[in-house]
Amino acid sequence: MGITLDQIATYLDPRDLTYQLQPEKSRILVRFALDSAEQLLVVIQLDEEGRFFKLFAPEVLAGVKEHPHKAAILQTMLSISWETKMLQWEYDPSDGEIRAIIEFPLEDSTLTAQQFNRCFDGLIEIVGDWALPRLHAVMETGVDPGDENDLVLGEQLLLAIQEESPGMLTLLERAMESRKQRGQFPRHECHTDRPTD
């Protein structure tokens, strides 16, 4: 079954966005202005006669191939993939292109407007509002500010517990130690929705 470019165009029309239909390449190009005044190119591509859907932002970051913080940049991309739904990152080692992508098979189904809008809005929001500022910071410093934010939030939480419930931290520490000794402490305590193979 799948979907056609014309059907996807009907999902774009209510958004009042300028887009370019390229049927010979089975894709639609959309330029989207981010709050940071950057332009994000979004490619909507259909493969396998409309049975495979791709939505991606090509060339999201430039200059990564020879960058001194390349390892930290790629690690941050993987962390963002871990922390979000749907979004994946791709890196082309031949030219250093970084791509943010959402893709999945449609096979004998179709793509509804609601599904398309969730993918489109998700890609733009995650990449434009959240991931790009974080990745630019890593390019400048070599340090993922997401790691720092987690530590700061953790410290703030511990301070709040200590102020609100004196003695609670000691009790929690003993309970965690007891759980470890019994061998029941899960490896991914904060990611219980992920497999722990």
ChimeraX commands (.cxc) that place a marker at each C-alpha (Angstrom):
marker #1 position 0.00,0.00,0.00 radius 0.5
marker #1 position 2.43,2.72,1.17 radius 0.5
marker #1 position 1.95,6.41,0.42 radius 0.5
marker #1 position 2.60,8.89,-2.39 radius 0.5
marker #1 position 4.33,12.25,-2.45 radius 0.5
marker #1 position 1.03,13.89,-3.42 radius 0.5
marker #1 position -0.59,12.51,-0.25 radius 0.5
marker #1 position 2.26,13.84,1.88 radius 0.5
marker #1 position 1.94,17.23,0.15 radius 0.5
marker #1 position -1.65,17.40,1.43 radius 0.5
marker #1 position -0.23,17.01,4.97 radius 0.5
marker #1 position 2.18,19.90,4.35 radius 0.5
marker #1 position -0.33,22.30,2.77 radius 0.5
marker #1 position -2.09,23.35,6.02 radius 0.5
marker #1 position 1.29,24.31,7.48 radius 0.5
marker #1 position 1.80,27.16,4.95 radius 0.5
marker #1 position 5.37,26.04,4.30 radius 0.5
marker #1 position 7.14,26.43,1.01 radius 0.5
marker #1 position 8.20,23.05,-0.29 radius 0.5
marker #1 position 9.62,21.64,-3.50 radius 0.5
marker #1 position 8.17,18.44,-4.90 radius 0.5
marker #1 position 10.80,16.31,-6.71 radius 0.5
marker #1 position 8.92,13.26,-8.03 radius 0.5
marker #1 position 11.89,12.13,-10.15 radius 0.5
marker #1 position 13.86,11.65,-6.91 radius 0.5
marker #1 position 10.83,10.48,-4.87 radius 0.5
marker #1 position 11.22,13.31,-2.39 radius 0.5
marker #1 position 9.95,16.64,-1.10 radius 0.5
marker #1 position 12.31,19.36,0.15 radius 0.5
marker #1 position 11.19,21.75,2.88 radius 0.5
marker #1 position 13.19,24.65,4.26 radius 0.5
marker #1 position 12.31,25.51,7.81 radius 0.5
marker #1 position 13.47,28.56,9.77 radius 0.5
marker #1 position 14.59,27.74,13.31 radius 0.5
marker #1 position 14.30,30.09,16.28 radius 0.5
marker #1 position 18.09,30.49,16.14 radius 0.5
marker #1 position 17.71,32.10,12.67 radius 0.5
marker #1 position 19.34,29.03,11.10 radius 0.5
marker #1 position 17.67,27.29,8.19 radius 0.5
marker #1 position 16.99,23.57,8.44 radius 0.5
marker #1 position 16.54,21.59,5.24 radius 0.5
marker #1 position 14.12,18.71,5.74 radius 0.5
marker #1 position 13.91,15.94,3.14 radius 0.5
marker #1 position 10.84,13.73,2.95 radius 0.5
marker #1 position 11.76,10.71,0.86 radius 0.5
marker #1 position 9.83,7.64,-0.21 radius 0.5
marker #1 position 11.64,4.46,-1.16 radius 0.5
marker #1 position 10.40,1.07,-2.33 radius 0.5
marker #1 position 7.49,2.58,-4.28 radius 0.5
marker #1 position 6.18,4.45,-1.24 radius 0.5
marker #1 position 6.46,1.52,1.16 radius 0.5
marker #1 position 9.44,2.98,3.08 radius 0.5
marker #1 position 9.27,6.46,4.64 radius 0.5
marker #1 position 12.27,8.67,5.45 radius 0.5
marker #1 position 12.30,12.13,6.98 radius 0.5
marker #1 position 15.74,13.62,7.49 radius 0.5
marker #1 position 17.78,16.77,7.92 radius 0.5
marker #1 position 20.98,16.41,5.88 radius 0.5
marker #1 position 24.23,18.20,6.69 radius 0.5
marker #1 position 23.05,19.21,10.17 radius 0.5
marker #1 position 26.63,19.83,11.32 radius 0.5
marker #1 position 29.59,20.74,9.15 radius 0.5
marker #1 position 33.29,20.27,9.83 radius 0.5
marker #1 position 33.06,17.12,11.97 radius 0.5
marker #1 position 35.32,14.84,9.90 radius 0.5
marker #1 position 38.59,16.47,11.02 radius 0.5
marker #1 position 37.27,18.20,14.15 radius 0.5
marker #1 position 39.43,17.91,17.30 radius 0.5
marker #1 position 36.31,17.02,19.36 radius 0.5
marker #1 position 34.95,14.51,16.83 radius 0.5
marker #1 position 34.72,11.65,19.36 radius 0.5
marker #1 position 32.76,13.82,21.83 radius 0.5
marker #1 position 30.44,15.02,19.05 radius 0.5
marker #1 position 29.67,11.47,17.90 radius 0.5
marker #1 position 29.21,10.31,21.50 radius 0.5
marker #1 position 26.77,13.16,22.13 radius 0.5
marker #1 position 24.81,12.15,19.03 radius 0.5
marker #1 position 24.50,8.63,20.44 radius 0.5
marker #1 position 23.44,10.03,23.82 radius 0.5
marker #1 position 20.73,12.11,22.14 radius 0.5
marker #1 position 19.49,9.00,20.30 radius 0.5
marker #1 position 19.34,7.18,23.65 radius 0.5
marker #1 position 17.42,10.05,25.29 radius 0.5
marker #1 position 14.82,10.55,22.54 radius 0.5
marker #1 position 12.23,8.55,20.64 radius 0.5
marker #1 position 12.33,7.93,16.89 radius 0.5
marker #1 position 15.31,10.16,16.05 radius 0.5
marker #1 position 18.51,8.56,14.83 radius 0.5
marker #1 position 21.82,10.11,13.81 radius 0.5
marker #1 position 23.91,9.09,10.82 radius 0.5
marker #1 position 27.55,9.90,10.09 radius 0.5
marker #1 position 29.13,9.47,6.65 radius 0.5
marker #1 position 32.85,8.88,7.24 radius 0.5
marker #1 position 33.69,9.60,3.58 radius 0.5
marker #1 position 32.70,13.27,3.75 radius 0.5
marker #1 position 31.78,13.86,7.40 radius 0.5
marker #1 position 28.09,14.53,6.79 radius 0.5
marker #1 position 25.90,14.39,9.90 radius 0.5
marker #1 position 22.24,13.57,9.34 radius 0.5
marker #1 position 19.27,13.45,11.71 radius 0.5
marker #1 position 16.72,10.93,10.47 radius 0.5
marker #1 position 13.42,9.25,11.25 radius 0.5
marker #1 position 12.66,6.27,9.02 radius 0.5
marker #1 position 10.39,3.24,9.04 radius 0.5
marker #1 position 8.66,0.78,6.71 radius 0.5
marker #1 position 5.02,1.27,5.78 radius 0.5
marker #1 position 4.68,-2.00,3.82 radius 0.5
marker #1 position 0.95,-2.83,3.60 radius 0.5
marker #1 position -0.09,0.21,5.63 radius 0.5
marker #1 position -0.15,3.93,4.92 radius 0.5
marker #1 position 1.12,7.04,6.70 radius 0.5
marker #1 position -1.60,9.08,8.37 radius 0.5
marker #1 position -1.50,12.86,8.77 radius 0.5
marker #1 position -1.16,12.40,12.53 radius 0.5
marker #1 position 1.85,10.08,12.14 radius 0.5
marker #1 position 3.48,12.41,9.62 radius 0.5
marker #1 position 2.94,15.47,11.82 radius 0.5
marker #1 position 4.43,13.72,14.85 radius 0.5
marker #1 position 7.54,12.76,12.84 radius 0.5
marker #1 position 7.90,16.18,11.19 radius 0.5
marker #1 position 7.36,18.19,14.38 radius 0.5
marker #1 position 9.54,15.79,16.38 radius 0.5
marker #1 position 12.47,16.09,13.98 radius 0.5
marker #1 position 12.33,19.88,13.93 radius 0.5
marker #1 position 11.83,20.24,17.67 radius 0.5
marker #1 position 14.53,17.78,18.72 radius 0.5
marker #1 position 17.11,18.92,16.17 radius 0.5
marker #1 position 16.40,22.65,16.11 radius 0.5
marker #1 position 15.47,23.42,19.70 radius 0.5
marker #1 position 17.51,20.88,21.60 radius 0.5
marker #1 position 20.16,18.88,19.76 radius 0.5
marker #1 position 21.83,21.58,17.63 radius 0.5
marker #1 position 22.58,23.95,20.53 radius 0.5
marker #1 position 23.95,21.00,22.50 radius 0.5
marker #1 position 26.10,19.76,19.59 radius 0.5
marker #1 position 27.42,23.28,18.89 radius 0.5
marker #1 position 28.48,23.49,22.54 radius 0.5
marker #1 position 30.32,20.16,22.20 radius 0.5
marker #1 position 32.07,21.43,19.06 radius 0.5
marker #1 position 33.30,24.47,20.99 radius 0.5
marker #1 position 34.28,22.82,24.27 radius 0.5
marker #1 position 34.56,19.08,23.74 radius 0.5
marker #1 position 32.16,18.59,26.67 radius 0.5
marker #1 position 28.52,17.48,26.40 radius 0.5
marker #1 position 26.43,19.98,28.39 radius 0.5
marker #1 position 23.77,17.26,28.70 radius 0.5
marker #1 position 26.11,15.36,31.03 radius 0.5
marker #1 position 26.67,18.51,33.10 radius 0.5
marker #1 position 22.93,19.23,33.27 radius 0.5
marker #1 position 22.24,15.72,34.62 radius 0.5
marker #1 position 24.87,16.17,37.33 radius 0.5
marker #1 position 23.54,19.60,38.30 radius 0.5
marker #1 position 19.96,18.30,38.48 radius 0.5
marker #1 position 21.09,15.33,40.55 radius 0.5
marker #1 position 22.93,17.58,42.98 radius 0.5
marker #1 position 19.93,19.92,43.24 radius 0.5
marker #1 position 17.67,16.95,43.96 radius 0.5
marker #1 position 20.00,15.67,46.69 radius 0.5
marker #1 position 20.16,19.13,48.29 radius 0.5
marker #1 position 16.36,19.44,48.22 radius 0.5
marker #1 position 15.96,16.01,49.84 radius 0.5
marker #1 position 18.55,16.92,52.47 radius 0.5
marker #1 position 16.79,20.21,53.31 radius 0.5
marker #1 position 13.24,18.85,53.28 radius 0.5
marker #1 position 13.90,15.52,54.98 radius 0.5
marker #1 position 17.04,15.48,57.11 radius 0.5
marker #1 position 18.33,11.92,57.44 radius 0.5
marker #1 position 16.54,10.74,54.27 radius 0.5
marker #1 position 19.78,10.61,52.23 radius 0.5
marker #1 position 21.40,8.31,54.78 radius 0.5
marker #1 position 18.33,6.08,54.71 radius 0.5
marker #1 position 18.35,5.97,50.89 radius 0.5
marker #1 position 22.07,5.21,50.84 radius 0.5
marker #1 position 21.60,2.27,53.24 radius 0.5
marker #1 position 18.66,0.94,51.21 radius 0.5
marker #1 position 20.66,1.08,47.96 radius 0.5
marker #1 position 23.64,-0.63,49.58 radius 0.5
marker #1 position 21.38,-3.36,50.96 radius 0.5
marker #1 position 19.84,-3.85,47.52 radius 0.5
marker #1 position 23.29,-4.13,45.90 radius 0.5
marker #1 position 24.37,-6.74,48.44 radius 0.5
marker #1 position 21.30,-8.82,47.65 radius 0.5
marker #1 position 22.24,-8.63,43.95 radius 0.5
marker #1 position 18.98,-7.02,42.93 radius 0.5
marker #1 position 20.22,-3.64,41.82 radius 0.5
marker #1 position 19.33,-3.29,38.08 radius 0.5
marker #1 position 22.05,-2.10,35.70 radius 0.5
marker #1 position 19.88,0.59,34.07 radius 0.5
marker #1 position 17.85,1.92,36.97 radius 0.5
marker #1 position 16.87,5.14,35.17 radius 0.5
marker #1 position 16.14,3.43,31.83 radius 0.5
marker #1 position 13.67,0.75,32.91 radius 0.5
marker #1 position 11.96,0.86,29.54 radius 0.5
marker #1 position 15.12,-0.34,27.80 radius 0.5
marker #1 position 16.34,-3.95,27.62 radius 0.5
marker #1 position 19.24,-4.76,29.94 radius 0.5
marker #1 position 20.83,-7.60,27.96 radius 0.5
marker link #1:1,2 radius 0.2
marker link #1:2,3 radius 0.2
marker link #1:3,4 radius 0.2
marker link #1:4,5 radius 0.2
marker link #1:5,6 radius 0.2
marker link #1:6,7 radius 0.2
marker link #1:7,8 radius 0.2
marker link #1:8,9 radius 0.2
marker link #1:9,10 radius 0.2
marker link #1:10,11 radius 0.2
marker link #1:11,12 radius 0.2
marker link #1:12,13 radius 0.2
marker link #1:13,14 radius 0.2
marker link #1:14,15 radius 0.2
marker link #1:15,16 radius 0.2
marker link #1:16,17 radius 0.2
marker link #1:17,18 radius 0.2
marker link #1:18,19 radius 0.2
marker link #1:19,20 radius 0.2
marker link #1:20,21 radius 0.2
marker link #1:21,22 radius 0.2
marker link #1:22,23 radius 0.2
marker link #1:23,24 radius 0.2
marker link #1:24,25 radius 0.2
marker link #1:25,26 radius 0.2
marker link #1:26,27 radius 0.2
marker link #1:27,28 radius 0.2
marker link #1:28,29 radius 0.2
marker link #1:29,30 radius 0.2
marker link #1:30,31 radius 0.2
marker link #1:31,32 radius 0.2
marker link #1:32,33 radius 0.2
marker link #1:33,34 radius 0.2
marker link #1:34,35 radius 0.2
marker link #1:35,36 radius 0.2
marker link #1:36,37 radius 0.2
marker link #1:37,38 radius 0.2
marker link #1:38,39 radius 0.2
marker link #1:39,40 radius 0.2
marker link #1:40,41 radius 0.2
marker link #1:41,42 radius 0.2
marker link #1:42,43 radius 0.2
marker link #1:43,44 radius 0.2
marker link #1:44,45 radius 0.2
marker link #1:45,46 radius 0.2
marker link #1:46,47 radius 0.2
marker link #1:47,48 radius 0.2
marker link #1:48,49 radius 0.2
marker link #1:49,50 radius 0.2
marker link #1:50,51 radius 0.2
marker link #1:51,52 radius 0.2
marker link #1:52,53 radius 0.2
marker link #1:53,54 radius 0.2
marker link #1:54,55 radius 0.2
marker link #1:55,56 radius 0.2
marker link #1:56,57 radius 0.2
marker link #1:57,58 radius 0.2
marker link #1:58,59 radius 0.2
marker link #1:59,60 radius 0.2
marker link #1:60,61 radius 0.2
marker link #1:61,62 radius 0.2
marker link #1:62,63 radius 0.2
marker link #1:63,64 radius 0.2
marker link #1:64,65 radius 0.2
marker link #1:65,66 radius 0.2
marker link #1:66,67 radius 0.2
marker link #1:67,68 radius 0.2
marker link #1:68,69 radius 0.2
marker link #1:69,70 radius 0.2
marker link #1:70,71 radius 0.2
marker link #1:71,72 radius 0.2
marker link #1:72,73 radius 0.2
marker link #1:73,74 radius 0.2
marker link #1:74,75 radius 0.2
marker link #1:75,76 radius 0.2
marker link #1:76,77 radius 0.2
marker link #1:77,78 radius 0.2
marker link #1:78,79 radius 0.2
marker link #1:79,80 radius 0.2
marker link #1:80,81 radius 0.2
marker link #1:81,82 radius 0.2
marker link #1:82,83 radius 0.2
marker link #1:83,84 radius 0.2
marker link #1:84,85 radius 0.2
marker link #1:85,86 radius 0.2
marker link #1:86,87 radius 0.2
marker link #1:87,88 radius 0.2
marker link #1:88,89 radius 0.2
marker link #1:89,90 radius 0.2
marker link #1:90,91 radius 0.2
marker link #1:91,92 radius 0.2
marker link #1:92,93 radius 0.2
marker link #1:93,94 radius 0.2
marker link #1:94,95 radius 0.2
marker link #1:95,96 radius 0.2
marker link #1:96,97 radius 0.2
marker link #1:97,98 radius 0.2
marker link #1:98,99 radius 0.2
marker link #1:99,100 radius 0.2
marker link #1:100,101 radius 0.2
marker link #1:101,102 radius 0.2
marker link #1:102,103 radius 0.2
marker link #1:103,104 radius 0.2
marker link #1:104,105 radius 0.2
marker link #1:105,106 radius 0.2
marker link #1:106,107 radius 0.2
marker link #1:107,108 radius 0.2
marker link #1:108,109 radius 0.2
marker link #1:109,110 radius 0.2
marker link #1:110,111 radius 0.2
marker link #1:111,112 radius 0.2
marker link #1:112,113 radius 0.2
marker link #1:113,114 radius 0.2
marker link #1:114,115 radius 0.2
marker link #1:115,116 radius 0.2
marker link #1:116,117 radius 0.2
marker link #1:117,118 radius 0.2
marker link #1:118,119 radius 0.2
marker link #1:119,120 radius 0.2
marker link #1:120,121 radius 0.2
marker link #1:121,122 radius 0.2
marker link #1:122,123 radius 0.2
marker link #1:123,124 radius 0.2
marker link #1:124,125 radius 0.2
marker link #1:125,126 radius 0.2
marker link #1:126,127 radius 0.2
marker link #1:127,128 radius 0.2
marker link #1:128,129 radius 0.2
marker link #1:129,130 radius 0.2
marker link #1:130,131 radius 0.2
marker link #1:131,132 radius 0.2
marker link #1:132,133 radius 0.2
marker link #1:133,134 radius 0.2
marker link #1:134,135 radius 0.2
marker link #1:135,136 radius 0.2
marker link #1:136,137 radius 0.2
marker link #1:137,138 radius 0.2
marker link #1:138,139 radius 0.2
marker link #1:139,140 radius 0.2
marker link #1:140,141 radius 0.2
marker link #1:141,142 radius 0.2
marker link #1:142,143 radius 0.2
marker link #1:143,144 radius 0.2
marker link #1:144,145 radius 0.2
marker link #1:145,146 radius 0.2
marker link #1:146,147 radius 0.2
marker link #1:147,148 radius 0.2
marker link #1:148,149 radius 0.2
marker link #1:149,150 radius 0.2
marker link #1:150,151 radius 0.2
marker link #1:151,152 radius 0.2
marker link #1:152,153 radius 0.2
marker link #1:153,154 radius 0.2
marker link #1:154,155 radius 0.2
marker link #1:155,156 radius 0.2
marker link #1:156,157 radius 0.2
marker link #1:157,158 radius 0.2
marker link #1:158,159 radius 0.2
marker link #1:159,160 radius 0.2
marker link #1:160,161 radius 0.2
marker link #1:161,162 radius 0.2
marker link #1:162,163 radius 0.2
marker link #1:163,164 radius 0.2
marker link #1:164,165 radius 0.2
marker link #1:165,166 radius 0.2
marker link #1:166,167 radius 0.2
marker link #1:167,168 radius 0.2
marker link #1:168,169 radius 0.2
marker link #1:169,170 radius 0.2
marker link #1:170,171 radius 0.2
marker link #1:171,172 radius 0.2
marker link #1:172,173 radius 0.2
marker link #1:173,174 radius 0.2
marker link #1:174,175 radius 0.2
marker link #1:175,176 radius 0.2
marker link #1:176,177 radius 0.2
marker link #1:177,178 radius 0.2
marker link #1:178,179 radius 0.2
marker link #1:179,180 radius 0.2
marker link #1:180,181 radius 0.2
marker link #1:181,182 radius 0.2
marker link #1:182,183 radius 0.2
marker link #1:183,184 radius 0.2
marker link #1:184,185 radius 0.2
marker link #1:185,186 radius 0.2
marker link #1:186,187 radius 0.2
marker link #1:187,188 radius 0.2
marker link #1:188,189 radius 0.2
marker link #1:189,190 radius 0.2
marker link #1:190,191 radius 0.2
marker link #1:191,192 radius 0.2
marker link #1:192,193 radius 0.2
marker link #1:193,194 radius 0.2
marker link #1:194,195 radius 0.2
marker link #1:195,196 radius 0.2
marker link #1:196,197 radius 0.2
view
